[in-house]
Amino acid sequence: MVEKMFKNSYLIHCKTHVNLKWYALKVFHPIYCTVYFIDLDEPLVNINGENNRDSHIAKQIHEGVQLQLACSVNGNPDPKIRLSKEMHDSVSLQMEEEKWLNHTIEYTQCSHTGTYKCTGVSRGFTNTEKTFGINVTCEFFIRVNYILVFEC
């Protein structure tokens, strides 16, 4: 049985499956517990190796560079971690069942600008998520075709 004590603090009661009978001597039976949890704080997000603490400010990236996104959600068993790009619908980019999800975009383009979401899912627990922005700075150029007319 699990009781919530404080924010992110729980009291866990474990039961033994050993039938204890009255003995003249004290008998100690070890009790082993498997604790299942998912950290209810926001997932940890790294963008190009830097911790993204302020998700309200979009990370600026230049067009053509590599973009490395990493997301971690703490839990037991390891939660499913999903990285998605938020548009009209959520587009899933990658899903892992490990401590870290790593996603690499080799060559960033203007279309990579947008809102991304890292979500941790574990059966029986509330999902935890963090939303962050990526802003790809792109070169703007106009192709102009000239027609040259020569008169003689």
BAFIMAR-441712 format. One record per residue (C-alpha): residue in three letters; chain; x, y, z. Coordinates in steps of 0.5 Angstrom, whole numbers, padded with zeros to 4 digits. Layout:
node residuo = ALA cadena = A east = X north = Y up = Z
...
END
This chain:
node residuo = MET cadena = A east = 0000 north = 0000 up = 0000
node residuo = VAL cadena = A east = 0003 north = 0007 up = -0002
node residuo = GLU cadena = A east = 0001 north = 0013 up = 0002
node residuo = LYS cadena = A east = 0002 north = 0020 up = -0001
node residuo = MET cadena = A east = 0006 north = 0024 up = 0005
node residuo = PHE cadena = A east = 0008 north = 0031 up = 0002
node residuo = LYS cadena = A east = 0010 north = 0033 up = -0005
node residuo = ASN cadena = A east = 0014 north = 0027 up = -0009
node residuo = SER cadena = A east = 0014 north = 0024 up = -0002
node residuo = TYR cadena = A east = 0011 north = 0017 up = -0001
node residuo = LEU cadena = A east = 0010 north = 0012 up = 0005
node residuo = ILE cadena = A east = 0011 north = 0005 up = 0003
node residuo = HIS cadena = A east = 0008 north = -0001 up = 0007
node residuo = CYS cadena = A east = 0010 north = -0008 up = 0005
node residuo = LYS cadena = A east = 0007 north = -0014 up = 0007
node residuo = THR cadena = A east = 0011 north = -0021 up = 0008
node residuo = HIS cadena = A east = 0008 north = -0028 up = 0005
node residuo = VAL cadena = A east = 0011 north = -0032 up = 0011
node residuo = ASN cadena = A east = 0006 north = -0034 up = 0016
node residuo = LEU cadena = A east = 0009 north = -0033 up = 0023
node residuo = LYS cadena = A east = 0007 north = -0037 up = 0029
node residuo = TRP cadena = A east = 0009 north = -0036 up = 0036
node residuo = TYR cadena = A east = 0016 north = -0038 up = 0037
node residuo = ALA cadena = A east = 0020 north = -0038 up = 0044
node residuo = LEU cadena = A east = 0026 north = -0035 up = 0040
node residuo = LYS cadena = A east = 0025 north = -0028 up = 0036
node residuo = VAL cadena = A east = 0025 north = -0030 up = 0029
node residuo = PHE cadena = A east = 0027 north = -0024 up = 0024
node residuo = HIS cadena = A east = 0024 north = -0025 up = 0017
node residuo = PRO cadena = A east = 0027 north = -0020 up = 0011
node residuo = ILE cadena = A east = 0022 north = -0017 up = 0007
node residuo = TYR cadena = A east = 0023 north = -0015 up = 0000
node residuo = CYS cadena = A east = 0019 north = -0009 up = -0003
node residuo = THR cadena = A east = 0019 north = -0007 up = -0010
node residuo = VAL cadena = A east = 0018 north = 0000 up = -0011
node residuo = TYR cadena = A east = 0014 north = 0002 up = -0017
node residuo = PHE cadena = A east = 0014 north = 0010 up = -0018
node residuo = ILE cadena = A east = 0015 north = 0015 up = -0024
node residuo = ASP cadena = A east = 0018 north = 0022 up = -0022
node residuo = LEU cadena = A east = 0012 north = 0027 up = -0022
node residuo = ASP cadena = A east = 0017 north = 0033 up = -0023
node residuo = GLU cadena = A east = 0018 north = 0035 up = -0031
node residuo = PRO cadena = A east = 0022 north = 0030 up = -0035
node residuo = LEU cadena = A east = 0030 north = 0033 up = -0036
node residuo = VAL cadena = A east = 0031 north = 0035 up = -0043
node residuo = ASN cadena = A east = 0038 north = 0037 up = -0046
node residuo = ILE cadena = A east = 0038 north = 0041 up = -0052
node residuo = ASN cadena = A east = 0045 north = 0040 up = -0056
node residuo = GLY cadena = A east = 0048 north = 0038 up = -0049
node residuo = GLU cadena = A east = 0045 north = 0044 up = -0045
node residuo = ASN cadena = A east = 0040 north = 0043 up = -0040
node residuo = ASN cadena = A east = 0033 north = 0046 up = -0042
node residuo = ARG cadena = A east = 0031 north = 0049 up = -0035
node residuo = ASP cadena = A east = 0027 north = 0055 up = -0038
node residuo = SER cadena = A east = 0022 north = 0052 up = -0043
node residuo = HIS cadena = A east = 0018 north = 0058 up = -0044
node residuo = ILE cadena = A east = 0024 north = 0061 up = -0048
node residuo = ALA cadena = A east = 0025 north = 0057 up = -0055
node residuo = LYS cadena = A east = 0032 north = 0055 up = -0056
node residuo = GLN cadena = A east = 0036 north = 0058 up = -0062
node residuo = ILE cadena = A east = 0039 north = 0054 up = -0067
node residuo = HIS cadena = A east = 0042 north = 0056 up = -0074
node residuo = GLU cadena = A east = 0040 north = 0052 up = -0080
node residuo = GLY cadena = A east = 0044 north = 0047 up = -0082
node residuo = VAL cadena = A east = 0047 north = 0045 up = -0076
node residuo = GLN cadena = A east = 0046 north = 0038 up = -0072
node residuo = LEU cadena = A east = 0041 north = 0038 up = -0067
node residuo = GLN cadena = A east = 0041 north = 0033 up = -0061
node residuo = LEU cadena = A east = 0035 north = 0032 up = -0056
node residuo = ALA cadena = A east = 0035 north = 0028 up = -0050
node residuo = CYS cadena = A east = 0030 north = 0027 up = -0045
node residuo = SER cadena = A east = 0030 north = 0023 up = -0039
node residuo = VAL cadena = A east = 0024 north = 0021 up = -0034
node residuo = ASN cadena = A east = 0026 north = 0017 up = -0027
node residuo = GLY cadena = A east = 0021 north = 0011 up = -0026
node residuo = ASN cadena = A east = 0021 north = 0004 up = -0024
node residuo = PRO cadena = A east = 0020 north = 0000 up = -0028
node residuo = ASP cadena = A east = 0023 north = 0005 up = -0033
node residuo = PRO cadena = A east = 0017 north = 0009 up = -0036
node residuo = LYS cadena = A east = 0016 north = 0009 up = -0044
node residuo = ILE cadena = A east = 0019 north = 0016 up = -0046
node residuo = ARG cadena = A east = 0016 north = 0019 up = -0052
node residuo = LEU cadena = A east = 0019 north = 0025 up = -0056
node residuo = SER cadena = A east = 0014 north = 0029 up = -0061
node residuo = LYS cadena = A east = 0013 north = 0035 up = -0065
node residuo = GLU cadena = A east = 0007 north = 0039 up = -0063
node residuo = MET cadena = A east = 0003 north = 0041 up = -0069
node residuo = HIS cadena = A east = -0004 north = 0041 up = -0071
node residuo = ASP cadena = A east = -0004 north = 0034 up = -0068
node residuo = SER cadena = A east = 0002 north = 0031 up = -0064
node residuo = VAL cadena = A east = 0007 north = 0027 up = -0069
node residuo = SER cadena = A east = 0011 north = 0022 up = -0065
node residuo = LEU cadena = A east = 0019 north = 0023 up = -0067
node residuo = GLN cadena = A east = 0021 north = 0017 up = -0062
node residuo = MET cadena = A east = 0019 north = 0012 up = -0057
node residuo = GLU cadena = A east = 0024 north = 0009 up = -0052
node residuo = GLU cadena = A east = 0023 north = 0004 up = -0045
node residuo = GLU cadena = A east = 0030 north = 0006 up = -0042
node residuo = LYS cadena = A east = 0032 north = 0012 up = -0038
node residuo = TRP cadena = A east = 0034 north = 0016 up = -0043
node residuo = LEU cadena = A east = 0031 north = 0018 up = -0050
node residuo = ASN cadena = A east = 0036 north = 0021 up = -0055
node residuo = HIS cadena = A east = 0034 north = 0024 up = -0062
node residuo = THR cadena = A east = 0039 north = 0027 up = -0067
node residuo = ILE cadena = A east = 0037 north = 0031 up = -0073
node residuo = GLU cadena = A east = 0043 north = 0031 up = -0077
node residuo = TYR cadena = A east = 0042 north = 0038 up = -0081
node residuo = THR cadena = A east = 0037 north = 0043 up = -0079
node residuo = GLN cadena = A east = 0032 north = 0046 up = -0083
node residuo = CYS cadena = A east = 0027 north = 0051 up = -0082
node residuo = SER cadena = A east = 0021 north = 0046 up = -0082
node residuo = HIS cadena = A east = 0024 north = 0044 up = -0075
node residuo = THR cadena = A east = 0022 north = 0050 up = -0072
node residuo = GLY cadena = A east = 0016 north = 0049 up = -0067
node residuo = THR cadena = A east = 0014 north = 0046 up = -0060
node residuo = TYR cadena = A east = 0017 north = 0039 up = -0058
node residuo = LYS cadena = A east = 0014 north = 0035 up = -0052
node residuo = CYS cadena = A east = 0018 north = 0030 up = -0048
node residuo = THR cadena = A east = 0013 north = 0025 up = -0044
node residuo = GLY cadena = A east = 0014 north = 0020 up = -0039
node residuo = VAL cadena = A east = 0008 north = 0014 up = -0039
node residuo = SER cadena = A east = 0008 north = 0009 up = -0034
node residuo = ARG cadena = A east = 0002 north = 0004 up = -0033
node residuo = GLY cadena = A east = -0002 north = 0006 up = -0027
node residuo = PHE cadena = A east = 0001 north = 0013 up = -0026
node residuo = THR cadena = A east = 0000 north = 0020 up = -0028
node residuo = ASN cadena = A east = 0004 north = 0022 up = -0034
node residuo = THR cadena = A east = 0009 north = 0027 up = -0034
node residuo = GLU cadena = A east = 0011 north = 0032 up = -0039
node residuo = LYS cadena = A east = 0015 north = 0038 up = -0041
node residuo = THR cadena = A east = 0014 north = 0042 up = -0047
node residuo = PHE cadena = A east = 0020 north = 0046 up = -0050
node residuo = GLY cadena = A east = 0021 north = 0050 up = -0057
node residuo = ILE cadena = A east = 0026 north = 0050 up = -0062
node residuo = ASN cadena = A east = 0027 north = 0056 up = -0067
node residuo = VAL cadena = A east = 0031 north = 0055 up = -0073
node residuo = THR cadena = A east = 0034 north = 0061 up = -0076
node residuo = CYS cadena = A east = 0034 north = 0060 up = -0083
node residuo = GLU cadena = A east = 0038 north = 0064 up = -0089
node residuo = PHE cadena = A east = 0033 north = 0068 up = -0093
node residuo = PHE cadena = A east = 0034 north = 0069 up = -0100
node residuo = ILE cadena = A east = 0030 north = 0071 up = -0106
node residuo = ARG cadena = A east = 0032 north = 0068 up = -0113
node residuo = VAL cadena = A east = 0031 north = 0073 up = -0119
node residuo = ASN cadena = A east = 0031 north = 0071 up = -0126
node residuo = TYR cadena = A east = 0033 north = 0077 up = -0131
node residuo = ILE cadena = A east = 0032 north = 0077 up = -0138
node residuo = LEU cadena = A east = 0037 north = 0081 up = -0142
node residuo = VAL cadena = A east = 0035 north = 0084 up = -0148
node residuo = PHE cadena = A east = 0040 north = 0087 up = -0153
node residuo = GLU cadena = A east = 0039 north = 0092 up = -0158
node residuo = CYS cadena = A east = 0043 north = 0093 up = -0165
END
